[in-house]
Amino acid sequence: MRSSATRTIGGPRKTSVRCDPGGTPVAVSGRRVECVRDEWRVDEGWWSGRPVHRRYFEVVLAGGADVVVFADRRSGEWWAQRA
């Protein structure tokens, strides 16, 4: 019998991020950010009762890994989407 459970591949996971005074990441999971490739905000869902307010960054870490991280501006938690 097959399980009906589904699993999200590449879904966000909590991470630790250290930021400069302006809120830009300088380290992700203890690894130095070499450069910020992009930054954007998502503010949507206000009409649904479950609004989303996030600040996203695509960064390159020391060693060359490309990572997308975002701050949930409601909870203050940081999440990573790929590493």
VEXFISE-394026 format. One record per residue (C-alpha): residue in three letters; chain; z, x, y. Coordinates in nm, 2 decimals. Each point is the difference from the previous one (the first is absolute). Layout:
{ala, A, {Z, X, Y}}
...
This chain:
{met, A, {0.00, 0.00, 0.00}}
{arg, A, {-0.09, 0.13, 0.34}}
{ser, A, {0.25, 0.03, 0.28}}
{ser, A, {-0.08, -0.21, 0.31}}
{ala, A, {0.17, 0.25, 0.23}}
{thr, A, {-0.23, 0.17, 0.25}}
{arg, A, {0.05, 0.34, 0.16}}
{thr, A, {-0.13, 0.11, 0.34}}
{ile, A, {-0.18, 0.34, -0.01}}
{gly, A, {0.05, 0.21, 0.30}}
{gly, A, {0.25, -0.23, 0.16}}
{pro, A, {0.23, 0.12, 0.27}}
{arg, A, {0.33, 0.17, -0.10}}
{lys, A, {0.30, 0.09, 0.22}}
{thr, A, {-0.01, 0.36, 0.13}}
{ser, A, {0.20, 0.22, 0.24}}
{val, A, {-0.16, 0.08, 0.33}}
{arg, A, {0.12, 0.22, 0.28}}
{cys, A, {-0.15, -0.07, 0.35}}
{asp, A, {-0.02, 0.16, 0.34}}
{pro, A, {0.15, -0.18, 0.30}}
{gly, A, {-0.31, -0.21, 0.04}}
{gly, A, {0.02, -0.14, -0.36}}
{thr, A, {-0.29, 0.21, -0.14}}
{pro, A, {0.07, 0.15, -0.35}}
{val, A, {0.07, 0.37, -0.02}}
{ala, A, {0.10, 0.00, -0.37}}
{val, A, {-0.05, -0.23, -0.29}}
{ser, A, {0.23, 0.04, -0.31}}
{gly, A, {0.10, 0.34, 0.13}}
{arg, A, {-0.36, 0.12, 0.04}}
{arg, A, {-0.12, 0.11, 0.35}}
{val, A, {-0.27, -0.21, 0.16}}
{glu, A, {-0.29, 0.23, 0.09}}
{cys, A, {-0.19, -0.26, 0.20}}
{val, A, {-0.02, -0.37, 0.08}}
{arg, A, {-0.35, -0.12, -0.08}}
{asp, A, {0.04, -0.36, 0.12}}
{glu, A, {0.26, -0.25, 0.13}}
{trp, A, {-0.02, -0.38, 0.02}}
{arg, A, {0.22, -0.30, 0.02}}
{val, A, {-0.01, -0.33, -0.20}}
{asp, A, {0.16, -0.30, 0.16}}
{glu, A, {-0.09, -0.32, -0.19}}
{gly, A, {0.13, -0.29, -0.19}}
{trp, A, {0.19, -0.14, 0.29}}
{trp, A, {-0.14, -0.34, -0.09}}
{ser, A, {0.12, 0.01, -0.36}}
{gly, A, {0.38, 0.05, 0.05}}
{arg, A, {-0.04, 0.34, -0.17}}
{pro, A, {-0.12, 0.23, 0.28}}
{val, A, {-0.10, 0.36, -0.06}}
{his, A, {0.07, 0.26, 0.27}}
{arg, A, {-0.10, 0.35, -0.12}}
{arg, A, {-0.10, 0.34, 0.15}}
{tyr, A, {-0.23, 0.19, -0.22}}
{phe, A, {-0.08, 0.38, -0.01}}
{glu, A, {-0.26, 0.18, -0.21}}
{val, A, {0.14, 0.36, -0.02}}
{val, A, {-0.09, 0.32, -0.17}}
{leu, A, {0.30, 0.18, -0.15}}
{ala, A, {0.06, 0.37, -0.06}}
{gly, A, {-0.21, 0.08, -0.30}}
{gly, A, {-0.28, -0.24, 0.09}}
{ala, A, {0.12, -0.33, -0.14}}
{asp, A, {-0.13, -0.30, 0.20}}
{val, A, {0.26, -0.28, 0.03}}
{val, A, {0.02, -0.34, 0.17}}
{val, A, {0.35, -0.09, 0.11}}
{phe, A, {0.13, -0.29, 0.19}}
{ala, A, {0.32, -0.11, 0.18}}
{asp, A, {0.10, -0.36, -0.05}}
{arg, A, {0.10, -0.06, 0.36}}
{arg, A, {0.22, -0.29, -0.11}}
{ser, A, {0.22, 0.18, -0.25}}
{gly, A, {-0.05, 0.36, 0.12}}
{glu, A, {-0.10, 0.11, -0.35}}
{trp, A, {-0.28, 0.25, -0.07}}
{trp, A, {-0.25, -0.05, -0.28}}
{ala, A, {-0.28, 0.22, -0.15}}
{gln, A, {-0.33, -0.15, -0.13}}
{arg, A, {-0.16, 0.31, -0.15}}
{ala, A, {0.09, 0.36, -0.06}}
